[in-house]
Amino acid sequence: MNHSLIAFTGAACLVALTVGVLAESPSYSKTYEKYVQSDGTIMVPQDYRTKFTFIGTFSVAGGDQSGGQAQFHQVYLDPDSVEHYRRTREFPDGAILIKELQKTRATKMTTGHASFWDDDAGWFVMIKDTKDRFKDSGLWGDGWGWALFDASDRTKPTTKNYKAECIACHVPSRKTDWVHVWAYPSLEAKDRFKDFNP
């Protein structure tokens, strides 16, 4: 038996297997079944705080665009998509980004004046869609599903039309697939700040 041939064949199979594993991305069907209804309505995952990966925070001095109470915007991404993004610098089909909007409280502490979580203010969810699955829905387009939720109900978005209600805040990050990737340490994309265009 030709041992060189066996070694070559074994190495080729190992390479093929490795390439196959690296090419895999999270299954959109699982995402769809859990968090997207048949008409394209998006829901906030109940278990995101324990099952998703925390990727970074924005501190928003005036709350939302209408002003008001300061907020923290804590951002989570499903773990498979974190690894995929680090490897490819792209979000895979089915990636789920969750921005948790938090009301804050501030007080003097032994470490100085500090702000911290006080209550939920709502959620913003984006789901990557490379297949343009929901053409008739006002929540889907430009490669993503978009949905804002009030704190009182994480099953029914308040968003009716993402173009009118969501995308304007993301225009500065259009070159990074509408996501401020440079702000999230877990994505290891700090160098993409050069693509930010406020």
C-alpha positions in Angstrom: 0.0 0.0 0.0 1.3 3.5 -0.9 1.7 5.3 2.4 2.3 8.6 0.7 -1.0 8.3 -1.1 -2.8 7.5 2.2 -1.2 10.5 3.9 -2.1 12.8 1.0 -5.7 11.6 0.9 -6.0 12.0 4.7 -4.6 15.5 4.5 -6.9 16.4 1.7 -9.9 15.2 3.7 -8.8 17.2 6.7 -8.5 20.3 4.6 -11.9 19.8 3.0 -13.5 19.2 6.5 -11.8 22.3 7.9 -13.0 24.5 4.9 -16.5 23.1 5.3 -16.6 24.0 9.0 -15.3 27.5 8.4 -17.8 28.0 5.7 -20.7 27.2 8.0 -22.7 30.1 9.4 -25.7 30.2 11.9 -28.8 28.7 10.5 -31.4 31.3 9.6 -34.2 28.8 9.9 -33.6 28.5 13.6 -33.5 32.2 13.9 -36.7 32.5 11.9 -38.5 29.9 13.9 -37.6 31.4 17.3 -37.8 35.2 16.8 -39.6 35.9 13.5 -43.2 35.2 12.8 -44.5 34.1 9.3 -45.4 37.6 8.3 -42.0 39.0 9.3 -42.9 40.4 12.7 -39.8 40.3 14.9 -39.7 39.5 18.6 -37.1 40.1 21.3 -35.4 36.9 22.4 -36.4 36.2 26.1 -33.0 34.7 26.9 -30.6 37.2 25.3 -29.0 38.3 28.6 -27.8 34.7 29.3 -27.6 33.1 25.8 -26.2 36.0 23.7 -22.8 37.6 23.8 -22.5 41.1 25.2 -20.5 43.1 22.7 -20.5 46.7 23.9 -22.2 49.8 25.3 -23.2 53.3 24.2 -23.8 55.9 26.9 -26.4 58.3 25.5 -26.5 61.6 27.5 -30.0 62.7 26.5 -31.7 59.3 26.1 -33.3 59.0 22.7 -33.3 61.7 20.0 -36.2 63.5 21.7 -34.0 64.2 24.7 -34.9 63.3 28.3 -33.3 60.9 30.7 -29.8 59.6 30.1 -29.6 56.0 28.9 -27.2 53.1 28.5 -27.6 51.2 25.2 -26.2 47.7 25.9 -25.7 45.6 22.8 -25.8 41.8 22.4 -25.1 39.5 19.4 -25.7 35.8 19.1 -22.5 33.9 19.8 -22.1 32.2 16.4 -22.3 35.5 14.7 -19.6 37.0 16.9 -17.2 34.3 15.8 -18.3 34.6 12.2 -17.8 38.3 12.2 -14.3 38.0 13.7 -13.4 35.5 11.0 -15.0 37.2 7.9 -15.7 40.8 8.9 -19.3 40.2 7.8 -22.5 39.4 9.6 -23.9 36.0 8.5 -27.5 35.5 7.4 -29.6 35.2 10.6 -27.3 37.2 12.8 -29.3 38.8 15.7 -28.3 42.1 17.2 -30.1 43.3 20.3 -29.8 46.8 21.7 -31.1 47.0 25.3 -32.2 50.5 26.1 -31.7 51.2 29.8 -33.0 54.0 32.0 -30.3 55.2 34.4 -30.0 56.4 37.9 -27.0 58.5 39.2 -25.7 59.0 42.7 -22.5 59.7 44.6 -20.6 56.6 45.5 -17.3 55.8 47.1 -15.7 55.6 43.7 -17.2 59.0 42.6 -20.4 60.1 40.9 -21.8 57.1 39.1 -24.6 56.1 36.8 -26.2 52.7 36.7 -29.2 50.7 35.4 -32.5 51.7 36.8 -35.1 50.2 34.5 -35.7 48.9 31.0 -36.6 51.5 28.5 -37.1 49.2 25.5 -35.2 47.2 22.9 -34.1 47.6 19.3 -33.5 44.4 17.3 -31.8 43.8 14.0 -31.8 40.4 12.2 -29.5 39.9 9.2 -31.4 38.9 6.0 -29.3 38.3 2.9 -32.2 36.6 1.1 -34.7 39.5 1.0 -37.4 37.2 2.5 -40.0 39.8 3.6 -40.4 42.1 0.6 -43.9 43.2 1.6 -43.0 44.0 5.2 -42.1 47.5 6.4 -39.7 46.0 8.9 -37.3 44.4 6.4 -34.9 45.9 3.9 -31.3 47.0 3.2 -30.1 43.5 4.4 -31.8 43.5 7.8 -35.0 43.2 9.8 -35.5 46.3 12.0 -37.7 46.6 15.1 -38.1 48.9 18.1 -40.0 47.7 21.2 -41.4 49.6 24.2 -40.4 48.3 27.6 -44.0 47.1 28.2 -44.1 44.6 25.4 -41.2 42.7 23.8 -43.4 40.6 21.5 -44.8 43.4 19.4 -42.6 46.1 17.7 -43.7 49.7 17.5 -41.9 50.1 14.2 -44.1 50.3 11.1 -41.6 51.4 8.5 -37.8 51.0 9.1 -36.9 53.5 6.4 -38.9 56.2 8.2 -38.2 55.2 11.7 -34.9 53.4 12.0 -32.3 53.7 9.2 -31.5 57.4 9.7 -29.5 56.7 12.8 -27.5 54.1 11.0 -26.5 56.1 7.9 -23.1 57.1 9.4 -22.3 53.3 9.6 -23.5 52.4 6.1 -20.1 51.2 5.0 -20.0 48.7 7.9 -23.4 47.1 7.0 -25.4 49.7 9.0 -23.8 48.7 12.3 -21.4 50.7 14.5 -19.0 47.7 14.6 -16.0 49.8 15.7 -17.8 50.5 19.0 -18.0 46.9 20.1 -14.8 45.4 21.5 -16.0 41.8 21.1 -16.1 42.2 17.3 -12.4 43.3 17.1 -13.2 45.9 14.5 -11.9 49.1 16.1 -10.0 49.9 12.8 -13.4 50.3 11.0 -13.9 53.6 12.8 -12.3 55.1 9.7 -15.5 54.2 7.8 -17.8 56.1 10.3 -19.2 59.1 8.5 -21.4 61.2 10.9 
